[in-house]
Amino acid sequence: MSETMDTCIFCRIAAGTIPSTIVHSDGEFVAFRDIDAKAPIHVLVIPRRHIDSVNALQGNDAGMIGRMVLAAKGIASAEGIADPGYRLVLNTGPDGGQSVGHLHLHLLGGRGMGWPPG
């Protein structure tokens, strides 16, 4: 599943070479609406830096992951789903449901979420 920055669709979205509906952008992250939405609100939050998956994270990435979650929290608030609640999901590897080889956090909301999720 390893991709390069040149071939990674999410890197290309972050660079602006593939259009998408951006809901948040800063120096570290880009967030955009998932084209295959699984909930009324389904946003993907990605780091601009290419990281294949959770398995590729290093100890010095802990702060970045925390900031990614905080970015998702801010987006949830802006989307009006913070108070009723939302789900954050990090899929890892094919068996975990990861379909794009770039670390991404799913923000899902706008409806009740069932359990178990898978």
C-alpha contacts under 8 A as a table, 3 or more apart, distances in Angstrom:
res1	aa1	res2	aa2	distance
1	M	52	D	7.73
1	M	93	G	7.88
1	M	100	V	7.46
1	M	101	G	5.31
2	S	52	D	6.02
2	S	101	G	5.68
3	E	7	T	6.20
3	E	8	C	5.65
3	E	52	D	7.20
3	E	101	G	6.03
3	E	102	H	7.72
4	T	7	T	5.33
4	T	8	C	5.75
4	T	50	H	7.74
5	M	8	C	5.25
5	M	11	C	5.65
5	M	12	R	7.51
5	M	50	H	6.32
6	D	11	C	7.40
6	D	12	R	7.31
7	T	11	C	7.88
7	T	12	R	7.72
8	C	11	C	5.26
8	C	12	R	6.33
8	C	100	V	7.89
8	C	101	G	7.25
8	C	102	H	7.23
9	I	12	R	5.05
9	I	13	I	6.21
9	I	18	I	7.67
9	I	100	V	7.79
10	F	13	I	4.93
10	F	14	A	6.12
10	F	46	I	7.60
10	F	100	V	7.83
10	F	102	H	6.63
11	C	14	A	5.03
11	C	15	A	6.14
11	C	48	R	6.71
11	C	49	R	7.75
11	C	50	H	6.64
11	C	102	H	7.87
12	R	15	A	4.96
12	R	16	G	6.17
12	R	17	T	5.33
12	R	18	I	5.72
13	I	16	G	5.03
13	I	17	T	5.93
13	I	18	I	4.81
13	I	19	P	6.42
13	I	20	S	6.78
14	A	17	T	7.78
14	A	30	V	6.05
14	A	48	R	6.03
15	A	18	I	7.77
16	G	19	P	6.39
20	S	32	F	6.51
20	S	33	R	7.26
21	T	32	F	5.31
21	T	33	R	5.61
22	I	25	S	7.13
22	I	30	V	7.20
22	I	31	A	5.78
22	I	32	F	4.20
22	I	33	R	6.69
23	V	30	V	7.89
23	V	31	A	5.59
23	V	32	F	5.31
23	V	33	R	7.19
23	V	75	I	7.62
24	H	29	F	7.69
24	H	30	V	5.68
24	H	31	A	4.91
24	H	32	F	6.95
24	H	75	I	7.32
25	S	28	E	7.86
25	S	29	F	5.85
25	S	30	V	4.45
25	S	31	A	6.33
26	D	29	F	5.52
26	D	30	V	6.52
27	G	48	R	7.61
28	E	47	P	5.80
28	E	48	R	5.57
28	E	49	R	7.53
29	F	45	V	6.75
29	F	46	I	5.54
29	F	47	P	4.44
29	F	48	R	5.29
29	F	68	M	7.27
30	V	45	V	5.87
30	V	46	I	5.49
30	V	47	P	6.47
30	V	48	R	6.57
31	A	43	V	6.40
31	A	44	L	5.37
31	A	45	V	4.23
31	A	46	I	6.19
32	F	43	V	5.39
32	F	44	L	5.47
32	F	45	V	6.77
33	R	37	A	7.69
33	R	41	I	7.84
33	R	42	H	5.90
33	R	43	V	4.39
33	R	44	L	6.23
34	D	37	A	5.24
34	D	42	H	5.68
34	D	43	V	5.45
34	D	44	L	6.10
37	A	40	P	7.10
37	A	41	I	7.40
37	A	42	H	5.37
38	K	42	H	6.48
38	K	108	L	7.48
39	A	42	H	5.63
39	A	108	L	5.89
39	A	109	G	6.00
39	A	110	G	6.59
39	A	111	R	6.85
40	P	108	L	7.66
40	P	109	G	6.40
40	P	110	G	5.18
40	P	111	R	6.92
41	I	79	E	7.78
41	I	107	L	7.45
41	I	108	L	5.50
41	I	109	G	5.03
41	I	110	G	5.53
42	H	106	H	6.79
42	H	107	L	5.55
42	H	108	L	4.62
42	H	109	G	6.71
43	V	106	H	5.90
43	V	107	L	5.07
43	V	108	L	6.68
44	L	104	H	6.12
44	L	105	L	5.55
44	L	106	H	4.80
44	L	107	L	6.23
45	V	68	M	7.16
45	V	71	A	7.88
45	V	72	A	6.83
45	V	104	H	5.56
45	V	105	L	5.03
45	V	106	H	6.53
45	V	107	L	7.51
46	I	68	M	7.77
46	I	102	H	7.68
46	I	103	L	6.30
46	I	104	H	4.68
46	I	105	L	6.49
47	P	50	H	6.89
47	P	51	I	7.72
47	P	68	M	7.60
47	P	103	L	7.19
47	P	104	H	7.38
50	H	102	H	6.18
50	H	103	L	7.51
51	I	54	V	7.96
51	I	56	A	6.41
51	I	57	L	7.31
51	I	101	G	7.89
51	I	102	H	5.45
51	I	103	L	5.54
52	D	55	N	7.64
52	D	56	A	6.01
52	D	101	G	4.94
52	D	102	H	4.40
52	D	103	L	5.51
53	S	56	A	5.41
53	S	57	L	7.11
53	S	92	T	5.94
53	S	93	G	7.32
53	S	101	G	6.49
53	S	102	H	5.80
53	S	103	L	4.43
53	S	104	H	7.73
54	V	57	L	5.39
54	V	90	L	7.72
54	V	92	T	6.10
54	V	103	L	6.45
55	N	92	T	7.27
57	L	61	D	6.04
58	Q	61	D	5.39
58	Q	62	A	7.59
59	G	62	A	5.92
60	N	63	G	7.04
61	D	64	M	5.17
61	D	65	I	6.33
62	A	65	I	5.27
62	A	66	G	6.37
63	G	66	G	5.08
63	G	67	R	6.21
64	M	67	R	5.07
64	M	68	M	6.09
65	I	68	M	4.92
65	I	69	V	6.34
66	G	69	V	5.22
66	G	70	L	6.30
67	R	70	L	4.91
67	R	71	A	6.06
68	M	71	A	5.02
68	M	72	A	6.31
68	M	105	L	7.90
69	V	72	A	5.03
69	V	73	K	6.23
70	L	73	K	4.90
70	L	74	G	6.30
71	A	74	G	5.13
71	A	75	I	6.27
72	A	75	I	5.01
72	A	76	A	6.08
72	A	107	L	6.63
73	K	76	A	5.08
73	K	77	S	6.33
73	K	82	A	7.32
74	G	77	S	5.11
74	G	78	A	6.23
75	I	78	A	4.95
75	I	79	E	6.02
76	A	79	E	5.07
76	A	80	G	6.22
76	A	81	I	5.30
76	A	82	A	5.11
76	A	86	Y	7.42
76	A	107	L	7.57
77	S	80	G	5.12
77	S	81	I	5.97
77	S	82	A	4.80
77	S	83	D	7.84
78	A	81	I	7.81
79	E	82	A	7.76
80	G	83	D	7.46
81	I	84	P	5.64
81	I	85	G	5.76
81	I	86	Y	6.44
81	I	109	G	6.27
81	I	110	G	6.18
82	A	85	G	5.17
82	A	86	Y	6.64
85	G	109	G	6.83
86	Y	107	L	6.97
86	Y	108	L	5.64
86	Y	109	G	4.52
86	Y	110	G	7.41
86	Y	113	M	7.81
87	R	106	H	7.74
87	R	107	L	5.86
87	R	108	L	5.13
87	R	109	G	6.38
87	R	113	M	7.52
88	L	105	L	6.56
88	L	106	H	5.47
88	L	107	L	4.89
88	L	108	L	6.51
89	V	105	L	5.68
89	V	106	H	4.97
89	V	107	L	6.83
90	L	103	L	7.83
90	L	104	H	6.48
90	L	105	L	5.05
90	L	106	H	6.47
91	N	96	G	5.18
91	N	97	G	5.53
91	N	98	Q	4.97
91	N	104	H	7.81
91	N	105	L	7.79
92	T	95	D	7.55
92	T	96	G	4.96
92	T	97	G	6.62
92	T	98	Q	5.25
93	G	96	G	5.21
93	G	97	G	6.41
93	G	98	Q	5.09
93	G	99	S	7.69
94	P	97	G	5.15
94	P	98	Q	5.28
94	P	99	S	6.61
95	D	98	Q	7.49
98	Q	101	G	7.21
100	V	103	L	7.96
109	G	112	G	7.36
109	G	113	M	7.69
113	M	117	P	7.85
114	G	117	P	6.15
115	W	118	G	7.93
